[in-house]
């Protein structure tokens, strides 16, 4: 049953990803970045994480009523995608001008929507929430995965992203960078890492794994849902200058599946192999810290 579930889930993912990438090519949109994203995150980084966790024996995540809990979580995700990503994020940002106040408002709002409310939902259903916050730092594989993949992400982003040039254009002093870089990392680790990984890995993927009776079958399906959850926000709040936006909602769906889901495959695999929320949260922060640092410097170091 487990092998069949794995083959079915990964087969569905492969077909959806290929269809999404093909649709982007047919529409004349960028279809090369999805190939790069799948190759780097979905294959190489996921493969490295798999090898580094070969001797890891993570505990099972307890899910007492899989069907009920998954149904409730899926309903929450629909509301989250349309009410928060489609409208709420814009409303939060409108409460203050870009700067420190807006950053604090957005962080607080994200923590409530991604962590507090899903946790309260599970508690209301009688589910056990404490195991979801297991750090897993003592398990084999935790530190090798964290160190090796963090170095890979930082090196990759230093080469392919404009972050270092943007930071240089701001001319921060060494003293400023010494405190701003780690604080920016902690900030984005909470705002992006904890928020997204708790909701999509600890909450959603754990319920999918319980229903499918296969942790690895849950990885590709959670990744598709992760990608599609971003569609309302991109389609409703985006514009012609937003990467991936289009007046064609199908193209927006194709963009999210083709470009975002491979990254989710990586995080989903790390979660399935380690059950460490701290590990996926810290790794997520490493991917976002360099792109986030220029804006952090503009808001907090002037």
Secondary structure, DSSP 8 states (H G I E B T S, - for coil): -HHHHHHHHHHHHHHHHHHHHHHHHHTT---HHHHHHIIIIIIIIHHHHHHHTTT--------SSHHHHHHHHHHHHHHIIIIIIIIIHHHHHTTS-TTHHHHHHHHHHHHIIIIIHHHHHHHHTT---GGGG---TTSTTHHHHHHHHHHHHHHHHHHHSSHHHHHHHHT--HHHHHHHHHHHHHHHIIIIIIHHHIIIIIIIIHHHHHHHT-HHHHHHHHHHHHHHHTHHHHHHH--TTSTT--S-HHHHHHHHHHHHHHHHHHHHHHHHHH--HHHHHHHHHHHHHHHHHHHHHHHH--
